[in-house]
């Protein structure tokens, strides 16, 4: 599955903070950015554990208005395949953060 903002942020995004965990140890979350909401560039893929962990992802490109999270990993033979992303905060150069906007 994917989670992303559908309305552009007013200022360029420079950092995204979030917490995440997986229901099983095989989960990953990929973080991507876009300047136009349709073409995406991957920033990082985090391997998740079953313990909630906080992540900070720096965005080095200019003109970034959109952030996307994509679930991934190897599906377990049984059990829950869910990942959980929470406490999302998006940072611009001039504002400290805009929490919970995705």
NORPE-V760415 format. One record per residue. N is the residue number from 0. RES is the residue in one letter. SS is DSSP state (A for helix, B for strand, O for the rest). PSI is psi in whole degrees, 0 to 359 (999 if undefined). D_FIRST is the distance of its C-alpha to the first C-alpha in Angstrom with 2 decimals. Layout:
N_RES_SS_PSI_D_FIRST / N_RES_SS_PSI_D_FIRST
This chain:
0_X_O_167_0.00 / 1_X_B_151_3.77 / 2_X_B_123_6.99 / 3_X_B_161_10.31 / 4_X_O_140_13.83 / 5_X_O_349_15.20 / 6_X_O_132_18.80 / 7_X_O_141_20.36 / 8_X_O_150_21.87 / 9_X_O_334_25.64 / 10_X_O_162_26.34 / 11_X_O_137_25.03 / 12_X_B_132_22.48 / 13_X_B_342_24.00 / 14_X_B_147_22.03 / 15_X_B_131_18.93 / 16_X_B_144_19.29 / 17_X_B_164_16.86 / 18_X_B_150_16.87 / 19_X_B_156_14.34 / 20_X_B_166_14.67 / 21_X_B_152_13.26 / 22_X_O_333_14.48 / 23_X_O_167_15.87 / 24_X_O_0_17.29 / 25_X_O_4_15.10 / 26_X_B_151_11.97 / 27_X_B_160_11.35 / 28_X_B_127_9.87 / 29_X_B_134_10.68 / 30_X_B_129_12.36 / 31_X_B_161_13.43 / 32_X_B_163_15.96 / 33_X_B_149_17.43 / 34_X_O_344_20.86 / 35_X_O_357_20.27 / 36_X_O_0_16.67 / 37_X_O_328_16.26 / 38_X_O_125_17.15 / 39_X_O_143_15.17 / 40_X_B_128_16.83 / 41_X_B_139_15.40 / 42_X_B_308_17.28 / 43_X_B_159_16.41 / 44_X_B_122_14.31 / 45_X_B_130_15.19 / 46_X_B_129_15.76 / 47_X_O_151_15.32 / 48_X_O_183_17.91 / 49_X_O_2_18.27 / 50_X_O_134_20.22 / 51_X_O_129_18.91 / 52_X_B_143_19.71 / 53_X_B_141_20.17 / 54_X_B_143_19.28 / 55_X_B_126_20.94 / 56_X_B_119_19.75 / 57_X_B_141_22.46 / 58_X_O_111_21.95 / 59_X_O_346_25.04 / 60_X_O_157_24.68 / 61_X_O_156_26.39 / 62_X_O_13_25.21 / 63_X_O_123_21.62 / 64_X_O_349_20.43 / 65_X_B_144_16.60 / 66_X_B_140_14.17 / 67_X_B_139_10.46 / 68_X_B_132_8.37 / 69_X_B_126_5.87 / 70_X_B_146_5.42 / 71_X_B_194_8.01 / 72_X_B_180_11.41 / 73_X_O_125_13.62 / 74_X_O_127_13.00 / 75_X_O_155_16.11 / 76_X_O_333_18.73 / 77_X_O_162_18.70 / 78_X_O_190_17.34 / 79_X_O_135_14.21 / 80_X_O_10_11.03 / 81_X_O_151_9.54 / 82_X_B_155_9.44 / 83_X_B_125_11.15 / 84_X_B_129_11.65 / 85_X_B_171_14.86 / 86_X_B_43_18.02 / 87_X_B_129_16.68 / 88_X_B_132_19.81 / 89_X_B_130_20.24 / 90_X_B_139_23.69 / 91_X_B_175_25.91 / 92_X_O_322_29.29 / 93_X_O_336_31.32 / 94_X_O_146_29.28 / 95_X_O_310_28.51 / 96_X_O_161_25.06 / 97_X_B_86_23.13 / 98_X_B_149_21.21 / 99_X_O_27_18.36 / 100_X_O_358_17.84 / 101_X_O_999_14.07
